[in-house]
C-alpha cells in the first residue's frame, strides 16, 4: 500500500492547505532533520489543490525548503477577488 496526499480544490482551501503543508514540512524535519521531503510518495490534487500539489512536488524535486516556503507564501498575497470571481 502506498501513502498519498490528495489536496482538494477551492481557493480558500488552497490557502489553508499552504499552511498545513508548511506545518507538515516542519514536523517532518523535527522527526528526521536529514529528511528533505515530506512523507508522501504520491501528491496530487484538483483545481487549486493541484497548484499546491505541483508546488510541493517541484520543491521536493529541487530539495529546496526555501522554494517551497516562497511558493506557498504567495497565498498570503492573494485577495479574495483574485481567487474567487464574484458576479456583479
C-alpha positions, 0 to 999 in steps of 0.5 A: 500500500502506498501513502498519498496526499490528495489536496482538494480544490477551492481557493480558500482551501488552497490557502489553508492547505499552504499552511498545513503543508508548511506545518507538515514540512516542519514536523517532518524535519523535527522527526528526521532533520536529514529528511528533505521531503515530506512523507508522501510518495504520491501528491496530487490534487484538483483545481487549486489543490493541484497548484499546491500539489505541483508546488510541493512536488517541484520543491521536493524535486529541487530539495529546496525548503526555501522554494517551497516556503516562497511558493506557498507564501504567495497565498498570503498575497492573494485577495479574495477577488483574485481567487474567487470571481464574484458576479456583479 
